[in-house]
Amino acid sequence: MTKSELKRVPEEEMMDTADEAAGYDAMDHNVVNARFVADFLAEHGNSRGGTVIDVGTGTALIPIVLAAADRRAKIMGVDGAGHMLEVGHRNVEEFRLSGRIELRQCDAKAMPFADGQFEAVISNSIVHHIREPETILREMVRLVAPGGTLFVRDLVRPVDQGRLDAIVERYAGNEAPIARRFLAESLLSAVTVGEVQEIIRPLGLPASSVGMTSDRHWTLVWKRPG
Ligand SMILES: C[S@@+](CC[C@H](N)C(=O)[O-])C[C@H]1O[C@@H](n2cnc3c(N)ncnc32)[C@H](O)[C@@H]1O
């Protein structure tokens, strides 16, 4: 690491106050979530009749977009934060999707599900919350059914402070100071593509499963052999 490279500073794990949950839900995630779901479906295809699990589902916004895009999809959303799930339940009810989206509270580092239980495991923007990201990635890999898909996306920690400031300016330049601070803290807490590759190697996933997919995101895509 050179002098100017950014050292990782992990942020708080759970987003578990009523204010954080309401604040997160009120932000505009539409473009990012639509792209996440489209990219996932391009890899996995439509539902095969099993269940997709969304790890760190927050207020269930991604399950709602996925349920609309794939009319047969059944989704289990899990999160450790009760306040996020409370808002999530309201969102699911509002879209009348409680028959297809189930929400459960659990710690993503030790999920109460059997090996290979889900036809796909998806996750957006949780890895940077976890002090030891290998714990959660190991759990996600464990849950993928034979022939199923793992699709995980998160922010990348920029190489230096100048790049971090530029991303905050580009994506939160017109937002309130608190929103700019949140994005800056999340970027500083994020892992790099190289760090994800180090984590997945002992799990038996090739380094090529992860790569940059925007100026600020990495995506990990892996299929468990059928
Ligand atoms: C930035 S939000 C992303 C929410 C959602 N995936 C989205 O893209 O809208 C991260 C979520 O991960 C959850 N989280 C963090 N650590 C967790 C853990 N150990 N177990 C379960 N959920 C966790 C937080 O409570 C929060 O809801």
The ligand as a MOL file (V3000), in Angstrom:
LIG
                    3D

  0  0  0     0  0            999 V3000
M  V30 BEGIN CTAB
M  V30 COUNTS 27 29 0 0 0
M  V30 BEGIN ATOM
M  V30 1 C -27.0250 -0.2510 2.5850 0
M  V30 2 S -28.3290 -1.2780 3.1610 0 CHG=1
M  V30 3 C -28.7750 -2.0950 1.6580 0
M  V30 4 C -30.2130 -2.5370 1.6330 0
M  V30 5 C -30.6790 -3.2150 0.3420 0
M  V30 6 N -29.8730 -4.3560 0.0050 0
M  V30 7 C -30.7380 -2.2490 -0.8110 0
M  V30 8 O -29.8980 -2.3550 -1.7050 0
M  V30 9 O -31.6330 -1.3900 -0.8120 0 CHG=-1
M  V30 10 C -27.4610 -2.5600 4.0490 0
M  V30 11 C -28.3710 -3.4620 4.8590 0
M  V30 12 O -27.5970 -4.5270 5.4100 0
M  V30 13 C -28.0960 -4.7960 6.7230 0
M  V30 14 N -27.0840 -5.5260 7.5100 0
M  V30 15 C -25.8610 -5.0950 7.8910 0
M  V30 16 N -25.2300 -6.0590 8.5770 0
M  V30 17 C -26.0480 -7.1300 8.6340 0
M  V30 18 C -25.9500 -8.4420 9.1930 0
M  V30 19 N -24.8760 -8.8550 9.8440 0
M  V30 20 N -27.0000 -9.2830 9.0360 0
M  V30 21 C -28.1130 -8.9010 8.3670 0
M  V30 22 N -28.2640 -7.6810 7.8120 0
M  V30 23 C -27.2540 -6.7960 7.9480 0
M  V30 24 C -28.4010 -3.4300 7.2760 0
M  V30 25 O -29.2910 -3.5050 8.3850 0
M  V30 26 C -29.0290 -2.7620 6.0470 0
M  V30 27 O -30.4120 -2.9580 5.9910 0
M  V30 END ATOM
M  V30 BEGIN BOND
M  V30 1 1 1 2
M  V30 2 1 2 3
M  V30 3 1 2 10
M  V30 4 1 3 4
M  V30 5 1 4 5
M  V30 6 1 5 6
M  V30 7 1 5 7
M  V30 8 2 7 8
M  V30 9 1 7 9
M  V30 10 1 10 11
M  V30 11 1 11 12
M  V30 12 1 11 26
M  V30 13 1 12 13
M  V30 14 1 13 14
M  V30 15 1 13 24
M  V30 16 1 14 15
M  V30 17 1 14 23
M  V30 18 2 15 16
M  V30 19 1 16 17
M  V30 20 1 17 18
M  V30 21 2 17 23
M  V30 22 1 18 19
M  V30 23 2 18 20
M  V30 24 1 20 21
M  V30 25 2 21 22
M  V30 26 1 22 23
M  V30 27 1 24 25
M  V30 28 1 24 26
M  V30 29 1 26 27
M  V30 END BOND
M  V30 END CTAB
M  END
